[in-house]
Amino acid sequence: MDYANAIEIRGLTKKYDGFTLDNISFDVPKGSIMGFIGQNGAGKTTTINSILNVIRWDRGEIKLLGCDMPQDETKAKEQISAIFDVLPFNEDMSAYHLNKVMRGIWKEWNPEIFAEYLDRFNLPVKKKFAKFSKGMKMKLQIAAGLSHNAKLLIMDEATTGLDPVVRNEILDIFLEYLQDESNSILMSSHITSDLEKIADRVTFIDNGRVLLTGIKDEIIDNHGMVKCSKKDFKDFLREDYISARVTDFGVEMLVDDRSNIAKKYSGAVIDKVSLEEIMLFYVNRNNTSNSF
Amino acid sequence: MKELIYRNLYLIRKNALITFALYIGFITLSSVITLSAKFGNISKYGSEEIISGANDAAIMMAVLAGIVLCTTSDCINDIIKKDYQGGWHKYIVSSGVKKEQYVAVNYIMSILLMIVSFVFGIIGVLLARTLSGKSDLVIIENAGGNHDLLLLIVGSLVFYMYISYITLVSYLTKCTDSLETQLLKVAPAFLISVIPIVNMILSEVNAYGSEIYNTISKISKHLWMMAGGALVFFILLTFVCYLISVNTVKKEGRVL
């Protein structure tokens, strides 16, 4: 099946007691890696669970690899790998037994590829998962995820809690996976530095709503951090910045239209921002004091 | 499907081995009793009545050995609980496996274990019969034969009905350890234990007492039909539990 977007979400809405995933829309183009960021409780896992049809959403449309969900669920899911923050395989099992079980779950399960990944990640075949480290468990999930010709990887906080060396190793594997242009990744993470390293696109969700979605480099380039004194801060109009942080040394403001702000406030110092700073300032955009 | 069954069998292997060891223990004890009644101290020093009683006890022990084997199937619910807590449930629901298929595995497991426990249970009873030289264990007079096998089959079926029900409760409650879950789990056992007490109280009233006695006498003449009925009821109950479980898994996360 031919499709332009590996994931298409339109108007996804899911209501819980005290939380609403509100009209979420974004696309993950085929061949790209989308970083899905947001603080705890922002709705990342709810969105991913809806995409995977682990929970039923109330409104909206989801298309996975060109298949309508949930009508063509089975067809779509055969080509998807979901990777979670905890190992879903029973810890009493070993890779040897997992290989046998996976044959029944994935139509295109390839034991040779699985064995290759186990070898590459130095994962013992007969050792029980209970004796694996967190990094080994994550590598095992990735090995299993990449051994059935999946066209889309969906990861929910998969790199959380891993040390930088393992994270880096895993990010390299994802980049290698994307060498095949028909493969795509949706990766939710708190660790924005990882996404800054590998993501082509970013969707930022807060309190159940998408605040930003687009090409990562454009988002980073358009945003900027204005640094000024408290006295100069008073000259800035509220609508010209997202939020501000007042410190003993001055004021930092996040702006979303760097070039226009540079023209409007000539002489203002505008620095580059990281995804983490963008996330932090957006989250605090509604502070009544206009600063945090 | 067979790979998922393999997974469950692998996960219950330790419990299955322990239960099988218990079964062997019961059968050994039963054999020792029958051999003693034939060649040992019981035959030497015991009266006819004691020898007959020892043989009956040995056959009953073989029946119990078969019913002990059934307890392996209780592990299915441990697996479901671990699957929910460990994330396997979410993983499998996110995969291409149909929800009907995933849920069916646990019910099929229960039926497979039932067949295995029936086979071993019957072998145990037949062995006890052969060693004791008795052709049957008569529990109710004038009610046909093979009461030992009937007891094994009906006892096991009642247990497996309970397992199907508990499996359903596991899916309905997502294996949460709440008070409601515990109450739901013990409710059938409570009801079953209440029936004989109510019967006992009612039988104290003469009119009811004779009515109950007559009913039991009538039923006891058709014990094999009772066993057949229990089997049909088990199949229907398991199927209904399966359908509700699938529906529950499909609706997970939906605001009701």
Interface residues (C-beta under 8 A of the other chain):
Chain A: K15 Y16 N49 L52 N53 V54 I55 R56 D58 T74 K75 K77 E78 I80 A82 F84 V86 L87 P88 F89 N90 E91 D92 M93 H97 K100 V101 M102 R103 G104 I105 W106 K107 I154
Chain B: M1 K2 E3 L4 Y6 R7 Y10 L11 K82 D83 G86 G87 W88 K90 Y91 I92 V93 S94 S95 G96 V97 K98 K251 E252 G253 R254 V255
